[in-house]
Amino acid sequence: MDKRRVLRVPADWPVTVHIGKKNAQARALQFSEFGIMVGPAELFEVGKRYEVSFQLPGHKTPYHLRGITVYATLKGVGMRFEAMSAEVTAEFRAFVDQQGAAMAR
C-alpha cells in the first residue's frame, strides 16, 4: 500500500537550480503539489535549501521557488517546496490532478 500523502506524477522537463552564485541544469523526474524530484542526484545534498526555476509543460508561467531536499535516491533528490502561496499550491494541485487523470485512462 502506498503511504504517500499526495499524488506524484512522472515528470520530464528542465529545471534550473541556483547553487550559490552558479546555476546548474537538472531534470524534473517526479512532481507533486508540494515538491519535486530532480536529478542527477550528485548535484544536491540532503538537508540543504536550493532555489529552483522551471515551467510546467503547457503553462506559460515560470516558477521560482525555494525548496529543501528531504531524501535522495540513485536517480535524484526529493525537494519539498517552502513558502508557497495558496495560489501556486492550487495551480500545482490542478496540474497534478490533470496528469493523474490522464495516466488513469
Buried (B, 14 or more C-beta within 10 A) or exposed (E): EEEEEEBBBEBEEEBBBBEEEEEBEBBBBBBBBBBBBBBBBEBBEEEEEBBBBBEBEEEEEEBEBBBBBEEBEEEBBBBBBEEBEEEBEEBBBEBBEEBEEEEEE
